Amino acid sequence: MKIFLCCAAGMSTSMLVTKMEQAAVAQNVECEISAHSVAEFEDCITVCDVCLVAPQVRFKFDDFKREAEALGKACGLIDMMNYGMLKGDAVLAQAIELYQSR
């Protein structure tokens, strides 16, 4: 499963990516996780399975979700508390749930 987190510049989510990777190792979940800016969405959604949109760019969520679903991909909005508290396990669980329900 390939997951990408979409934020304003692709940098603020890098800490969350690290926490998610740690959670994936602990749970023995095989996945690739990366962070990218909103400008990279079009390129990333074609090669990834799940897009998680950061709270600071939630205004783009409806457009991203529509595009993702048209390609058979999953897209979700990261909970603000999980994002702010860097709860990698919770965000990983969200990604897995989205992946399985698409």
C-alpha positions in Angstrom: 0.0 0.0 0.0 1.3 3.4 -1.0 0.2 6.3 1.2 0.8 10.0 0.7 0.1 12.9 3.0 -0.8 16.1 1.2 -0.1 19.4 2.9 0.8 23.0 2.0 4.5 22.5 1.3 5.1 18.8 2.0 7.3 19.6 5.0 5.0 19.9 8.0 3.8 16.3 7.6 7.3 14.8 7.5 7.2 14.3 11.3 3.9 12.6 11.0 5.3 10.4 8.2 8.0 9.2 10.6 5.5 8.4 13.3 3.4 6.5 10.8 6.4 4.5 9.6 7.2 3.6 13.2 3.6 2.5 13.7 3.7 0.4 10.5 6.9 -1.4 11.6 5.4 -2.1 15.1 2.2 -3.4 13.5 4.0 -5.3 10.7 2.1 -3.4 8.1 3.9 -3.2 4.7 3.5 0.2 3.2 5.3 3.2 1.7 4.5 6.6 3.2 5.5 10.0 1.8 4.6 13.7 2.2 4.0 16.0 -0.7 2.6 19.5 -1.4 -0.8 20.2 -2.8 0.9 21.1 -6.1 2.1 17.5 -6.4 -1.3 15.9 -5.9 -2.0 15.1 -9.5 1.3 13.2 -9.9 1.1 11.4 -6.6 -2.5 10.2 -6.8 -1.8 8.2 -9.9 1.0 6.1 -8.2 -0.4 6.0 -4.6 -3.3 4.0 -3.2 -4.4 6.4 -0.4 -4.2 10.2 0.0 -4.5 11.8 3.4 -5.1 15.5 3.4 -3.6 17.6 6.2 -6.0 19.9 8.1 -4.3 23.1 6.9 -5.3 22.3 3.3 -8.8 20.9 4.0 -10.2 23.5 1.6 -8.9 21.3 -1.2 -10.3 18.1 0.2 -13.5 17.9 -1.8 -11.7 18.4 -5.1 -9.0 15.9 -4.2 -11.5 13.3 -3.0 -13.4 13.6 -6.3 -10.3 13.2 -8.4 -9.0 10.3 -6.3 -12.3 8.4 -6.4 -12.5 8.8 -10.2 -9.2 6.9 -10.3 -10.3 4.3 -7.9 -8.1 5.6 -5.1 -9.0 6.5 -1.5 -8.8 10.0 0.0 -9.4 11.1 3.5 -9.0 14.2 5.7 -6.6 13.8 8.7 -8.2 14.5 12.0 -6.8 17.8 13.4 -6.0 16.3 16.8 -4.3 13.3 15.4 -2.3 15.5 13.1 -1.3 18.0 15.8 -0.5 15.3 18.3 1.5 13.3 15.7 -0.5 10.2 16.4 1.0 8.1 13.6 -0.8 4.9 14.7 -4.2 6.6 14.4 -3.4 8.1 11.0 -2.0 4.8 9.8 -5.2 3.1 11.0 -7.2 5.7 9.0 -5.2 5.0 5.9 -5.6 1.2 6.2 -9.4 1.6 6.7 -9.7 3.9 3.6 -7.6 1.4 1.6 -9.8 -1.5 2.5 -13.0 0.3 1.9 -12.3 1.7 -1.6 
